[in-house]
């Protein structure tokens, strides 16, 4: 191992859940390290507009995460840019080994906050316009398309429900379904079909999007004939919302936790998993709403639970 001492807590992931957990861990005086493999904040830092985080109106992801990081570090949080590759639990000692490319850490408790990555649809321009016309969260970004048109890619329940949510803001919602049917539940499909703002376009795929700073052109393909065609708008006149699934970062916990059919970690209300001392927080866990505020809440609960597990309960 790269260090000789045993940590009280290792937090895997430096997003809102991990930073919140770090803040609460520092206040509980736990010997803690936070591991982040890419950039502190994760996906949040590429979000250009955030209007739904209480007490911080009209901000962006980078600014919000920067404030969270400074708060955690001001309290003494140790954030290390290192990738956690595997978590191993020693049943005899109860300790965990968190392996990293540089060695790893031995710790009494772990909070896994690796999040979940939206599955991309794969059309041209998807990466380029991420956060600037292409979105993966209707709750986060729907209001920015008030009075405009949006395309929703996907044929499952998530796509259907998010499309219905977007009708609160957009004038027109086109659901783009690559097959000749939707997999959404009958009740969701019925609502879509009865909503005057919604058009379901079966056997259709988005091939490419383009624009300057914002989108103004989309290229679609008729999957039955192979024909492609373009639809153009004023600059920023439309948005694309992608809902083709998410990939939770639960692989490094393999064998230690229960996961659902989609790979999300099953945990109780205290964020505890089936392995004593192993907690999860944020988008990696099974939950009904994945937002910055719910991730931060999870992190606070997980750190408090870890402290209690170590025999240092924190009074609410």
C-alpha positions, 0 to 999 in steps of 0.5 A, spaced: 500 500 500 502 507 498 500 509 505 502 506 512 496 508 516 489 506 516 484 511 514 477 512 517 474 513 510 475 513 503 470 517 499 470 515 491 468 521 487 469 528 487 462 530 485 457 533 489 455 527 493 463 526 494 464 533 496 458 533 501 460 527 504 467 530 505 464 536 508 460 532 513 466 527 514 471 533 516 466 536 521 466 529 524 473 529 525 474 523 520 481 521 517 479 522 510 481 522 503 477 524 497 479 520 490 477 523 484 479 520 477 478 526 472 476 533 475 472 535 481 465 536 480 464 530 475 459 532 469 456 538 473 462 542 471 460 542 464 453 544 466 452 551 463 446 554 467 443 551 474 437 555 476 434 549 481 439 549 487 436 552 493 440 559 495 444 559 489 440 562 483 442 563 476 449 559 477 453 554 472 456 548 474 463 550 475 462 556 479 457 551 484 462 546 484 468 551 485 464 553 492 463 546 494 470 544 493 473 550 497 468 549 502 471 542 503 478 544 503 477 550 508 475 545 513 481 540 511 478 535 506 484 532 502 482 531 495 487 527 491 487 526 483 487 518 483 483 513 480 480 508 484 480 501 480 477 496 485 474 496 492 476 489 496 473 488 503 477 483 508 472 480 512 476 478 518 479 485 519 473 488 517 478 493 513 477 495 506 483 496 500 481 501 495 486 500 489 489 505 485 494 506 480 499 508 485 498 503 490 492 504 494 489 506 501 487 501 507 480 504 510 475 502 515 469 505 511 468 507 504 463 511 501 462 510 493 460 516 489 462 515 482 456 517 479 452 514 473 454 516 466 449 518 461 449 513 455 450 517 449 446 516 442 452 517 438 450 522 433 455 527 430 455 533 434 453 530 440 460 531 444 461 538 441 454 541 443 454 537 450 451 543 455 450 548 449 444 545 446 444 537 447 442 535 454 441 529 458 437 532 464 430 535 462 429 537 470 436 541 469 435 544 463 428 544 460 426 551 462 431 554 458 427 551 452 421 555 454 417 557 447 422 553 443 422 546 440 426 540 443 427 533 440 427 527 445 431 521 443 429 514 446 423 509 446 423 507 454 419 510 460 425 515 461 424 518 455 417 518 455 416 521 462 422 526 460 418 528 454 412 529 458 416 534 463 418 538 457 412 540 454 411 544 460 416 549 457 417 547 450 412 549 444 413 542 441 416 536 443 418 531 438 420 524 440 425 520 436 424 513 436 429 508 432 424 502 432 417 502 430 414 502 437 416 505 444 418 500 450 415 505 455 409 503 459 402 503 456 400 509 461 406 513 459 405 512 451 397 514 452 399 521 455 404 522 449 399 520 444 394 525 447 398 531 448 398 536 443 405 538 443 408 531 442 409 528 436 412 521 436 417 520 430 418 512 429 423 509 425 427 515 425 434 517 428 438 523 429 444 523 425 447 530 426 446 536 429 450 543 427 450 550 429 455 556 431 455 557 439 448 553 439 444 549 435 441 551 428 440 544 424 439 537 425 440 531 420 435 526 421 434 519 418 428 515 416 430 508 418 425 504 414 428 507 407 435 510 409 433 517 407 436 523 410 433 530 411 435 536 415 431 541 419 433 548 420 432 553 425 434 560 428 440 560 432 439 556 439 432 555 436 431 548 439 434 543 443 436 535 443 435 531 450 438 524 450 435 519 454 437 512 452 440 509 459 445 511 464 451 507 466 452 507 473 460 506 476 458 500 480 463 496 477 469 497 482 464 494 487 463 488 484 461 482 489 460 487 495 454 490 493 447 488 491 445 492 484 438 492 480 437 490 473 440 497 471 447 496 475 445 501 480 447 500 487 441 498 492 442 501 499 438 503 505 435 510 507 442 511 511 446 509 504 448 503 507 450 497 502 450 489 504 457 490 506 458 493 513 462 499 512 461 500 505 456 506 503 454 509 497 451 516 495 449 520 489 447 517 482 451 510 483 445 508 487 438 506 486 433 512 487 427 516 484 431 523 482 438 524 480 439 532 481 445 535 484 441 537 491 439 529 492 447 527 491 449 532 496 443 530 501 446 523 500 453 525 501 451 528 508 447 522 510 453 517 508 458 521 511 454 521 518 452 514 517 460 512 516 461 516 522 456 512 526 459 506 524 465 508 527 462 509 533 462 517 533 455 518 532 453 525 529 447 528 532 442 531 527 
